[in-house]
Amino acid sequence: MKIDKSLIQRLENLAMIEIEDKDKMAKDLAEIVEFVELLNELDTEGIEATFSPLNNPTPLRDDEPKRSDVIKEILANAPKSKDGYFIVPKIIEG
């Protein structure tokens, strides 16, 4: 895969970011792709996968509703609160 300034420009547009040093980014990405391509040369024939998210699903806890005083704990740290809400200074005059 050829990584050049036009590809970097396209990545900038897709990610909606600005890359200042496009040459350095192209060089860094080329090194990463080169390393990943080296992994394709490994002979993995006959080697079973050691992990698969399909074979080892994440154990889930039962979803049980319970009361919590977390709102009170959080509001206890607020400079001002009232009726379960933060009170903040007005910043927009209208």
N, C-alpha and C positions, 0 to 999 in steps of 0.2 A: 504494500500500500504506500503510495507516494503522499507524503505530507508536505504541503507547500503553503505559501501565503494565502492562496485562494481557499484552501481547506480551513485554514485558521480563520479567515474572514467568515466563512459559512458557519463555523462553530460559534464565533462571536454572535452572529445573528440569531442562531438557534438558542443560545444560552442567554441572550440579551445582556451581554457583558462587553466590556472593552478590554482588549489585551494590548498592553503598551508595547511590549517587545515581541513582535510576531515571529521574528527569526529565532529567538531563543525558545519560544513555545513550540515552534515547528521542530526544532532540534530535539527538545525534550520528549515530545510525543513520538518522534521517530525512534528514539532509543527505547521507549516503552513498548512500542509495537514490535521492534526487533527482538526484544526480550521475550515477549509473548509468543512470537513465531518460533523461537527456540524451543519452547515447551511443546509445540506441535511435532517436533522431531523425536520426542521420547517415545519408545516402544512400550505401550501400555497393554498390549495384547495379552489376554489371559489374566490380567490383574483386576480383581473385583474392587468395586468402589468401597471405600471404608466408611462413607457417610452419605446419606441421602435424606433430605427432609421428608420424603414420602414414606420411607420405612421407619423413621423415628419422629413421629409427630410430637409437637410440644404438648406436654400434659397441661390440661386446662383445669382450673378450679371450678367448683360449682358457683354459679352466679346467684348469690343470695343477697337480697337487699338488707341493709342494716343501718341503723341510726349512726350519725357521726357528728361530732362537734367541731369539725375542721373549720367551718366558717367562723365560729366564735374564736378559735385559736388564731386564725389569720387576722381577723379584725382586731384582735387584742394588740397586734403589732402596728396597727394603723394609727397615724397621728389623730385622725378624726373619723368617726363612723356613726351611722344612725340607721336603725331599722334594718340591719344586715347589709348595708352598702357603705362603700368608701365615700367620704366627703372630701372633695378636692376644690382648690380655688378656681374661680371662674377665670378662664383665659381668653375667651372670645367675647368681646363686647357686641351687643346687638340690639 
